[in-house]
């Protein structure tokens, strides 16, 4: 169990730092530069956080990423600081940020050591719903059946459901099945962490996430939905035998099994996100003379608490001075 009650707000400082850095490059067309700025800002912000963290979901392996790589130690690291798993995506939606498009966010999740799945960098078939439809679907069940069960749980007709699906050729059949059932489809280009989290909020306008996306993003989404008492299921999708064997070694289990939210993020989990470009549930960074304003959310699975944080940042103030 995570003992530090101040840790959730410390995590918001981390996502705020990454979002502010990325937003400086918003709309400039350079996705790599925006991502690099977010990674660097997040890594530096971690240095003051009272934890001994190990990155389990990050920017890739050590030889692929200069910082926030899998296995890197982050946090203040003092004696007595809790040992924790850390999952990060400093900029979920790099192309969205580069194009000035909605739904780019900065996210981080932490849990006790061993609580977050060490997901391989492969694909994952996913479904996610909010708390009212918890338990209503089963990954692998026919799409029509799942949609009817979810609609029943929500007290809606299938025609009133809105399903988020990433706009990719691999989803053409899925989109056709959803529309054939009578449900609406909301296509999105990138950033499936933000879309998965949105289903957990009844005012977001979306009810279900379906489709195949990145496995690391699935862990972050599961962590968030556990805090919201939503439901998430995923199953790894492999491009070759090497990926399958790597997944078997990392997850110590059947790589083809359906992974539920508790398999991906168990125990006491804290999740934080800050909007970069704005979108369905988080406004983006708004710059003004001498500063900026951010909108963040932080939540915890143990208490079920969800806090929305509007912060004003003065650029002439001394950095690292806390709240």
C-alpha positions in Angstrom: 0.0 0.0 0.0 1.2 3.5 -0.9 1.6 5.4 2.4 2.4 9.0 1.3 -0.9 10.9 1.0 1.0 13.8 -0.7 2.2 11.7 -3.5 -0.8 12.3 -5.8 -0.1 16.0 -6.0 3.6 15.3 -6.6 2.6 13.3 -9.6 0.5 16.2 -10.9 3.6 18.3 -10.8 5.3 15.8 -13.0 2.6 15.7 -15.6 2.3 19.5 -15.5 6.0 19.9 -16.2 5.8 17.5 -19.2 2.7 19.1 -20.6 4.1 22.7 -20.3 7.2 21.7 -22.1 5.4 19.9 -24.9 2.9 22.6 -25.3 5.7 25.1 -26.2 6.0 23.1 -29.4 2.3 22.6 -30.0 1.3 23.1 -33.6 4.9 23.5 -34.9 4.9 20.2 -36.8 7.8 18.6 -35.0 6.5 15.5 -33.1 10.0 14.3 -32.2 11.0 17.6 -30.6 7.7 17.8 -28.7 8.1 14.3 -27.3 11.8 15.0 -26.4 10.8 18.2 -24.5 8.1 16.3 -22.6 10.5 13.4 -21.7 13.2 15.7 -20.5 10.9 17.8 -18.4 9.2 14.8 -16.8 12.5 13.1 -16.0 13.8 16.3 -14.2 10.5 16.7 -12.3 10.8 13.1 -11.0 14.0 14.0 -9.1 12.2 15.8 -6.3 9.4 13.2 -5.8 9.7 11.1 -2.6 9.8 7.6 -4.0 12.3 5.0 -5.2 10.7 4.2 -8.6 11.5 1.8 -11.3 10.2 2.5 -14.8 8.2 -0.5 -16.1 6.4 1.4 -18.9 8.4 4.1 -20.5 10.1 5.3 -23.6 11.6 1.9 -24.5 14.7 -0.1 -23.7 17.9 1.5 -22.5 19.5 1.4 -25.9 16.4 3.0 -27.5 15.8 5.9 -25.0 18.2 8.2 -23.3 15.9 8.6 -20.3 12.7 7.2 -18.8 13.8 3.9 -20.2 12.4 0.6 -18.9 14.4 -0.3 -15.7 15.6 3.3 -15.0 15.4 4.4 -11.4 13.5 7.6 -10.8 12.5 9.7 -7.8 14.3 11.2 -4.8 15.5 7.8 -3.7 16.0 8.5 0.0 15.9 5.9 2.7 12.3 5.4 3.7 10.9 6.5 0.3 8.5 3.8 -1.0 9.7 1.4 -3.7 7.3 1.7 -6.6 6.6 0.7 -10.2 6.3 3.7 -12.5 4.5 3.8 -15.9 4.8 7.0 -17.9 3.9 8.5 -21.3 5.2 12.0 -21.2 3.3 12.8 -24.4 0.5 10.5 -25.4 -0.3 11.8 -28.9 2.9 13.2 -30.2 1.5 13.8 -33.7 -1.6 15.4 -32.2 0.7 17.9 -30.4 2.7 18.6 -33.5 -0.4 19.3 -35.4 -2.2 21.2 -32.7 -4.9 18.6 -32.6 -7.1 17.7 -29.6 -6.4 14.9 -27.0 -2.7 15.0 -26.5 -2.0 14.4 -22.8 0.9 13.7 -20.4 0.3 10.8 -18.1 1.9 8.9 -15.2 0.8 6.0 -13.0 2.5 4.5 -10.0 1.9 1.5 -7.8 3.7 -0.6 -5.2 6.6 -2.6 -6.5 5.3 -5.5 -8.6 1.9 -4.0 -9.2 2.1 -2.8 -12.8 2.5 -5.3 -15.6 5.8 -5.1 -17.5 4.0 -5.0 -20.8 6.2 -5.6 -23.9 6.2 -3.0 -26.7 3.7 -4.8 -28.9 0.0 -4.5 -29.7 -3.0 -5.2 -27.5 -6.6 -5.8 -28.3 -8.6 -3.7 -25.9 -12.1 -3.0 -24.6 -12.9 -0.4 -21.9 -16.1 0.9 -20.3 -17.0 3.1 -17.3 -18.3 2.0 -13.9 -21.9 1.5 -14.9 -21.0 -1.1 -17.5 -18.4 -2.9 -15.4 -18.6 -6.6 -16.0 -21.0 -6.3 -19.0 -18.6 -7.3 -21.7 -16.1 -10.1 -22.4 -13.2 -9.7 -24.8 -13.6 -12.3 -27.6 -17.4 -12.3 -27.4 -19.1 -11.1 -30.7 -19.2 -7.3 -31.1 -23.0 -7.2 -31.4 -23.4 -9.2 -28.2 -21.0 -7.0 -26.2 -22.7 -3.8 -27.4 -26.1 -5.1 -26.4 -24.9 -6.1 -22.9 -23.2 -2.8 -22.4 -26.3 -0.9 -23.6 -28.4 -2.8 -21.2 -26.1 -2.1 -18.3 -26.2 1.6 -19.1 -30.0 1.7 -19.6 -29.6 2.8 -23.2 -30.5 1.5 -26.6 -27.5 0.3 -28.7 -28.3 3.2 -31.1 -27.4 5.6 -28.3 -23.9 4.1 -27.7 -20.8 5.9 -28.9 -17.8 3.7 -29.4 -14.2 5.1 -29.8 -12.1 3.3 -32.3 -8.7 4.3 -33.6 -8.8 5.1 -37.3 -6.6 2.4 -38.8 -7.1 -0.1 -41.7 -7.0 -3.0 -39.2 -10.2 -1.7 -37.7 -12.3 -1.5 -40.9 -14.2 -4.7 -40.1 -14.7 -3.7 -36.4 -16.1 -0.3 -37.4 -18.5 -2.0 -39.9 -19.7 -4.4 -37.1 -20.3 -1.5 -34.7 -22.2 0.5 -37.3 -24.2 -2.6 -38.4 -25.3 -3.0 -34.8 -26.6 0.6 -34.9 -24.1 2.2 -32.6 -22.2 5.4 -33.3 -18.4 5.3 -34.0 -16.1 8.1 -33.0 -12.8 7.6 -34.8 -9.6 9.0 -33.4 -6.2 9.3 -35.0 -3.9 8.8 -32.0 -3.7 8.9 -28.2 -5.7 5.9 -27.0 -4.9 6.5 -23.3 -7.0 9.7 -23.4 -9.8 7.9 -25.2 -9.8 5.0 -22.7 -9.9 7.3 -19.7 -12.8 9.3 -21.3 -15.1 6.3 -21.1 -14.8 6.4 -17.3 -16.5 9.8 -17.2 -20.3 9.9 -18.0 -20.1 13.5 -19.4 -17.4 12.7 -21.9 -19.8 11.6 -24.6 -18.2 8.2 -25.2 -19.3 4.8 -23.8 -16.9 2.2 -25.0 -13.3 1.9 -26.3 -12.7 -1.0 -28.8 -9.8 -2.0 -31.0 -6.1 -2.7 -31.1 -3.4 -0.3 -29.9 -0.2 -0.2 -27.9 0.2 -2.6 -25.0 2.1 -0.1 -22.8 -0.8 2.3 -23.2 -3.1 -0.5 -22.1 -1.4 -0.6 -18.7 -1.8 3.1 -18.2 -5.5 3.0 -19.3 -6.1 0.1 -16.9 -4.6 2.0 -14.0 -6.8 5.0 -14.7 -10.0 2.9 -15.1 -9.2 1.0 -11.8 -9.3 4.4 -10.1 -12.6 5.1 -11.7 -14.1 1.7 -11.0 -14.4 1.2 -14.7 -13.6 -2.0 -16.6 -10.7 -2.9 -19.0 -9.7 -6.0 -20.7 -6.8 -6.6 -23.1 -5.1 -9.4 -25.0 -1.6 -9.1 -26.4 -1.3 -9.3 -30.2 2.1 -10.4 -31.6 3.7 -9.6 -34.9 6.2 -12.5 -34.6 7.5 -15.3 -32.4 10.2 -13.1 -30.8 7.5 -10.8 -29.4 5.5 -13.7 -28.1 8.5 -15.2 -26.2 9.5 -11.9 -24.8 6.0 -11.4 -23.5 6.0 -14.8 -21.9 9.3 -14.0 -20.1 8.1 -10.6 -19.0 4.6 -11.4 -17.8 5.4 -14.9 -16.4 2.2 -16.4 -17.8 0.2 -17.4 -20.8 0.8 -14.6 -23.3 -2.5 -15.3 -25.1 -4.7 -14.9 -22.0 -7.2 -12.1 -21.5 -5.7 -9.6 -19.2 -8.1 -7.8 -16.9 -7.6 -4.5 -15.2 -6.4 -6.2 -12.0 -3.8 -8.1 -14.0 -2.4 -4.9 -15.5 -2.5 -2.7 -12.5 -3.2 -4.3 -9.1 -3.3 -3.0 -5.6 -3.2 0.7 -4.7 -2.6 2.7 -7.9 -2.4 6.4 -8.4 -2.9 8.0 -11.9 -2.3 11.6 -13.0 -2.8 13.3 -16.4 -2.4 16.9 -17.7 -3.9 18.1 -20.9 -1.5 19.4 -23.6 -3.7 20.3 -26.5 -7.2 20.0 -24.9 -9.9 17.6 -25.8 -12.7 15.5 -24.4 -12.0 15.6 -20.7 -8.9 17.8 -20.2 -8.3 21.3 -21.4 -4.9 21.9 -22.9 -2.2 24.3 -21.7 -3.2 27.9 -22.1 -0.3 30.4 -22.3 -0.7 33.9 -21.2 1.7 36.8 -20.6 4.3 35.6 -18.0 2.8 32.2 -17.4 0.3 29.5 -18.3 -2.7 27.6 -17.0 -3.0 23.8 -16.9 -5.9 21.4 -16.3 -5.1 18.0 -14.6 -6.8 15.1 -13.1 -5.3 12.8 -10.4 -7.1 9.8 -8.9 -6.4 6.9 -6.6 -7.8 3.3 -6.7 -7.8 2.8 -2.9 -10.0 5.7 -2.1 -11.8 6.3 -5.4 -11.0 10.0 -5.1 -10.8 12.0 -8.3 -9.4 15.5 -8.1 -9.5 18.1 -10.9 -6.7 20.6 -10.6 -6.6 24.0 -12.4 -3.1 25.5 -11.9 -1.7 28.9 -12.7 2.0 28.8 -13.4 4.2 31.9 -13.2 7.3 31.7 -15.3 9.2 34.3 -13.3 8.8 32.3 -10.0 11.7 30.1 -8.8 11.4 26.6 -10.1 11.2 23.7 -7.7 9.7 25.7 -4.8 6.6 23.4 -4.5 3.0 24.4 -4.3 
